Amino acid sequence: MFPFQPGASADPSPAQLRKLTKDAARLNQLYRGQIQSLEELRIQAKRALDNSDGLQKRLDAARTEVRTIAQTTYIAGPIDGFQLFSFKTEPHAMLGQAANLGHMAEERIHKVRRVEKMIEDAKKAKLAANDKIKKMEREVKTLMGKRREVERLLAKYGFQQPGGAEGLTQRMISVRAEVMQNFPMPHGVGCLRRGDPGEHGKGRACDFMISGGGSVAGGADAARGDALAEWLIQNGSRLGVMYIIWKQRYYDIRSGGGWDPMSDRGGATANHYDHVHVSVF
């Protein structure tokens, strides 16, 4: 019987990912802003789950095709060599039949091999999805264990409400002013985005544009972005910087600092190759 099922690995659970997403949302509230490590793992888990689901659907659709292959093999049977070379059958007719059966056999082999590869890919996709979900589980547990440490960090900076015409917190205004004093920003700065669910909507984030027109920063622009990101890290404790995103990497003070890679979000702006994002406590 053809092995349709991708093996013994448990199916990755969309319900578990939904639960972890809710846990992450609660942690974001406790940590006063989106935790980049959790958001990154959520995106990776969602993509891996979608990939696993898509492969499984393709595999299920192939069942009918494989059944047809099995039926064709049974009906057609192997090529009869004795009949082919007997004098009772016209040689050109038998050779034509043999060629046709040969073609069918090659097609059957090709289809079976393709489905075998789909089974192997589905196994790998399930393992990958389960791995991402387990990593997110571990990260949720780790961050829950650091709650007291983070609460002390949050108490150090206090809680500021946005105010004034710009809708920014005083801390964000101060950080922006110091950045502008130390780094030229010919392409501008974007801060408040009303309705944004993240720090931009709360007046606690700014995007310092390093290049224009949504293009990847290069040359002197890229060097200026690198220098700005490093300056924010060095002065982060004094300024109250919570996290930085630059060049498809994030540096989150709450989860221990250090640069960590981000998944491809699509485009220079989404991947932060044209601006340095700064969020403050």
C-alpha positions as a printed NumPy array, in Angstrom:
array([[  0.   ,   0.   ,   0.   ],
       [  1.321,   3.468,  -0.834],
       [  2.445,   5.364,   2.308],
       [  0.253,   8.458,   2.165],
       [  0.754,   9.596,   5.751],
       [  3.903,  11.625,   6.482],
       [  5.03 ,   9.425,   9.327],
       [  4.569,   9.483,  13.075],
       [  5.329,  13.162,  13.755],
       [  2.418,  14.912,  15.452],
       [  0.544,  17.502,  13.46 ],
       [  1.56 ,  21.052,  14.448],
       [ -1.287,  22.723,  16.303],
       [ -2.818,  26.006,  15.1  ],
       [ -4.679,  26.11 ,  18.434],
       [ -1.377,  26.011,  20.32 ],
       [ -0.022,  28.868,  18.217],
       [ -3.172,  30.9  ,  18.925],
       [ -2.708,  30.292,  22.669],
       [  0.951,  31.326,  22.495],
       [ -0.012,  34.448,  20.539],
       [ -2.372,  35.388,  23.381],
       [  0.387,  34.685,  25.923],
       [  2.699,  36.936,  23.898],
       [  0.071,  39.711,  23.881],
       [ -0.176,  39.516,  27.686],
       [  3.609,  39.668,  27.989],
       [  3.701,  42.664,  25.652],
       [  1.351,  44.426,  28.061],
       [  3.484,  43.494,  31.07 ],
       [  6.668,  44.565,  29.27 ],
       [  4.99 ,  47.767,  27.997],
       [  5.614,  47.137,  24.332],
       [  6.011,  44.481,  21.675],
       [  8.741,  41.998,  22.6  ],
       [ 10.735,  41.513,  19.428],
       [ 11.941,  37.966,  20.17 ],
       [  8.362,  36.784,  20.649],
       [  7.09 ,  38.584,  17.577],
       [  9.886,  37.074,  15.497],
       [  9.127,  33.545,  16.736],
       [  5.397,  34.08 ,  16.161],
       [  6.055,  35.05 ,  12.518],
       [  8.375,  32.065,  12.002],
       [  5.877,  29.649,  13.587],
       [  2.976,  31.023,  11.526],
       [  4.952,  30.685,   8.276],
       [  6.095,  27.161,   9.156],
       [  2.537,  26.168,  10.072],
       [  1.144,  27.584,   6.814],
       [  3.841,  25.759,   4.844],
       [  3.082,  22.471,   6.604],
       [ -0.65 ,  22.899,   6.026],
       [ -0.122,  23.713,   2.342],
       [  2.078,  20.654,   1.76 ],
       [ -0.396,  18.395,   3.55 ],
       [ -3.239,  19.652,   1.344],
       [ -1.159,  18.974,  -1.788],
       [ -0.392,  15.506,  -0.471],
       [ -4.063,  14.797,   0.212],
       [ -4.916,  15.92 ,  -3.316],
       [ -2.322,  13.492,  -4.699],
       [ -4.093,  10.474,  -3.196],
       [ -6.543,  10.267,  -6.079],
       [ -3.689,  10.526,  -8.564],
       [ -1.792,   7.665,  -6.91 ],
       [ -4.903,   5.496,  -6.802],
       [ -5.287,   6.085, -10.548],
       [ -1.646,   5.062, -11.065],
       [ -2.245,   1.838,  -9.122],
       [ -5.376,   1.036, -11.124],
       [ -3.628,   1.729, -14.444],
       [ -0.76 ,  -0.542, -13.459],
       [ -3.196,  -3.314, -12.566],
       [ -5.215,  -2.996, -15.798],
       [ -2.299,  -2.545, -18.198],
       [  0.007,  -5.004, -16.528],
       [  3.571,  -5.632, -17.669],
       [  4.542,  -5.777, -21.34 ],
       [  4.251,  -9.34 , -22.652],
       [  7.566, -10.133, -24.4  ],
       [  6.34 , -13.471, -25.799],
       [  3.289, -11.833, -27.386],
       [  5.465,  -9.038, -28.775],
       [  7.652, -11.461, -30.753],
       [  4.966, -13.943, -31.746],
       [  3.821, -14.232, -35.359],
       [  0.159, -13.9  , -34.323],
       [  0.378, -10.135, -33.82 ],
       [  1.328,  -7.451, -36.298],
       [  4.819,  -6.281, -35.21 ],
       [  4.128,  -2.569, -35.752],
       [  0.935,  -2.781, -33.647],
       [  2.693,  -4.536, -30.756],
       [  5.677,  -2.174, -30.915],
       [  3.267,   0.766, -30.769],
       [  1.548,  -0.791, -27.746],
       [  4.906,  -1.477, -26.116],
       [  6.017,   2.112, -26.664],
       [  2.74 ,   3.374, -25.21 ],
       [  3.032,   1.095, -22.188],
       [  6.665,   2.139, -21.775],
       [  5.611,   5.784, -21.764],
       [  2.899,   5.013, -19.2  ],
       [  5.402,   3.197, -17.012],
       [  7.791,   6.168, -17.079],
       [  4.932,   8.51 , -16.264],
       [  3.881,   6.278, -13.345],
       [  7.429,   6.231, -11.979],
       [  7.705,  10.014, -12.293],
       [  4.399,  10.586, -10.48 ],
       [  5.201,   8.142,  -7.694],
       [  8.598,   9.722,  -7.136],
       [  7.019,  13.175,  -7.056],
       [  4.524,  12.08 ,  -4.404],
       [  7.289,  10.357,  -2.431],
       [  9.134,  13.695,  -2.355],
       [  5.946,  15.427,  -1.239],
       [  5.673,  12.967,   1.662],
       [  9.268,  13.685,   2.686],
       [  8.714,  17.457,   2.388],
       [  5.535,  17.183,   4.475],
       [  7.453,  15.314,   7.197],
       [ 10.126,  18.015,   7.281],
       [  7.531,  20.801,   7.295],
       [  5.716,  19.26 ,  10.27 ],
       [  8.968,  18.926,  12.19 ],
       [  9.909,  22.533,  11.367],
       [  6.507,  23.874,  12.468],
       [  6.609,  21.901,  15.712],
       [ 10.151,  23.144,  16.345],
       [  9.124,  26.806,  15.921],
       [  6.11 ,  26.379,  18.215],
       [  8.292,  24.736,  20.889],
       [ 10.814,  27.571,  20.621],
       [  8.011,  30.089,  21.143],
       [  6.804,  28.092,  24.172],
       [ 10.301,  28.217,  25.666],
       [ 10.627,  31.948,  24.989],
       [  7.26 ,  32.664,  26.658],
       [  8.4  ,  30.651,  29.702],
       [ 11.775,  32.427,  29.816],
       [ 10.216,  35.889,  29.596],
       [  7.621,  35.044,  32.231],
       [ 10.506,  34.033,  34.487],
       [ 12.139,  37.45 ,  33.961],
       [  9.05 ,  39.413,  34.972],
       [ 10.49 ,  40.725,  38.252],
       [ 13.704,  41.819,  36.558],
       [ 11.769,  43.635,  33.844],
       [  9.406,  45.188,  36.408],
       [ 12.447,  46.699,  38.145],
       [ 13.653,  48.009,  34.772],
       [ 10.252,  49.539,  34.039],
       [ 10.107,  51.088,  37.515],
       [ 13.472,  52.747,  36.853],
       [ 12.036,  54.67 ,  33.898],
       [  8.489,  55.102,  35.163],
       [  5.513,  55.447,  32.875],
       [  4.955,  58.441,  30.625],
       [  1.798,  59.395,  28.783],
       [  2.015,  61.148,  25.403],
       [  1.067,  64.797,  25.383],
       [  1.238,  68.02 ,  23.422],
       [  0.412,  68.631,  19.811],
       [  2.856,  65.937,  18.586],
       [  1.351,  63.169,  20.718],
       [  4.774,  61.932,  21.876],
       [  6.025,  61.139,  25.366],
       [  8.583,  63.515,  26.824],
       [ 11.179,  60.721,  26.743],
       [ 10.667,  60.186,  23.013],
       [ 10.897,  63.932,  22.395],
       [ 14.194,  64.042,  24.338],
       [ 15.637,  61.053,  22.476],
       [ 14.674,  62.555,  19.123],
       [ 16.255,  65.898,  20.065],
       [ 19.57 ,  64.271,  21.053],
       [ 19.645,  62.164,  17.896],
       [ 19.034,  65.244,  15.753],
       [ 21.846,  67.085,  17.547],
       [ 24.312,  64.299,  16.842],
       [ 23.222,  62.953,  13.448],
       [ 22.047,  64.778,  10.321],
       [ 18.695,  63.479,   9.094],
       [ 18.29 ,  64.783,   5.512],
       [ 15.52 ,  62.235,   4.815],
       [ 13.436,  63.165,   7.843],
       [ 11.984,  61.503,  10.942],
       [  8.57 ,  59.849,  11.388],
       [  7.13 ,  59.321,  14.869],
       [  3.448,  59.311,  15.768],
       [  1.131,  57.112,  13.691],
       [ -2.371,  57.429,  15.057],
       [ -4.203,  54.122,  15.232],
       [ -0.988,  52.087,  15.103],
       [ -1.248,  49.249,  17.694],
       [  2.482,  49.426,  18.468],
       [  4.738,  52.046,  20.003],
       [  4.234,  54.471,  17.096],
       [  0.574,  54.754,  18.097],
       [  1.511,  55.304,  21.746],
       [  3.946,  58.133,  21.007],
       [  6.919,  56.044,  22.122],
       [  8.667,  55.353,  18.804],
       [ 10.38 ,  57.183,  15.958],
       [ 11.775,  56.107,  12.583],
       [ 14.965,  57.946,  11.665],
       [ 15.094,  57.779,   7.873],
       [ 18.58 ,  56.884,   6.627],
       [ 17.758,  56.799,   2.897],
       [ 14.931,  58.152,   0.749],
       [ 12.289,  56.613,  -1.474],
       [ 12.203,  53.262,   0.291],
       [ 15.658,  52.319,  -1.012],
       [ 18.278,  50.276,   0.854],
       [ 20.768,  52.607,   2.513],
       [ 24.285,  52.339,   1.136],
       [ 27.656,  54.048,   1.422],
       [ 27.719,  57.073,   3.741],
       [ 23.993,  56.658,   4.502],
       [ 24.449,  53.077,   5.72 ],
       [ 27.483,  54.131,   7.781],
       [ 25.387,  56.873,   9.394],
       [ 22.676,  54.322,  10.228],
       [ 25.263,  51.981,  11.781],
       [ 26.694,  54.841,  13.834],
       [ 23.233,  55.918,  15.012],
       [ 22.291,  52.373,  16.065],
       [ 25.556,  51.991,  17.998],
       [ 25.103,  55.418,  19.643],
       [ 21.591,  54.442,  20.761],
       [ 22.926,  51.213,  22.294],
       [ 25.723,  53.015,  24.131],
       [ 23.368,  55.719,  25.432],
       [ 20.287,  53.538,  25.765],
       [ 20.393,  53.172,  29.553],
       [ 20.614,  56.951,  30.039],
       [ 17.965,  57.738,  27.416],
       [ 15.486,  54.97 ,  28.243],
       [ 15.715,  53.132,  24.909],
       [ 13.633,  49.933,  24.926],
       [ 14.567,  48.44 ,  21.555],
       [ 16.149,  49.302,  18.212],
       [ 15.522,  47.789,  14.763],
       [ 17.988,  48.281,  11.915],
       [ 19.018,  46.183,   8.89 ],
       [ 16.612,  43.3  ,   9.549],
       [ 17.917,  42.922,  13.122],
       [ 16.575,  43.955,  16.512],
       [ 18.269,  44.893,  19.781],
       [ 15.803,  44.531,  22.679],
       [ 17.017,  45.644,  26.13 ],
       [ 14.249,  43.69 ,  27.936],
       [ 15.257,  40.316,  26.534],
       [ 18.958,  40.766,  27.254],
       [ 20.181,  42.994,  24.439],
       [ 22.451,  41.907,  21.603],
       [ 21.531,  41.919,  17.928],
       [ 19.19 ,  39.157,  16.76 ],
       [ 18.11 ,  38.512,  13.141],
       [ 14.573,  39.065,  11.876],
       [ 12.695,  37.129,   9.216],
       [ 12.194,  38.767,   5.847],
       [  9.185,  41.066,   6.194],
       [  9.26 ,  42.1  ,   2.519],
       [ 10.994,  45.197,   1.142],
       [ 13.605,  47.676,   2.352],
       [ 11.242,  49.591,   4.628],
       [  9.607,  46.553,   6.259],
       [ 13.054,  45.067,   6.862],
       [ 14.367,  48.377,   8.228],
       [ 17.115,  48.871,   5.659],
       [ 16.114,  52.479,   5.048],
       [ 15.494,  53.636,   8.629],
       [ 16.49 ,  53.039,  12.248],
       [ 13.472,  52.353,  14.456],
       [ 13.709,  53.359,  18.119],
       [ 11.176,  52.575,  20.838],
       [ 11.51 ,  53.98 ,  24.37 ],
       [ 10.167,  52.921,  27.751]])
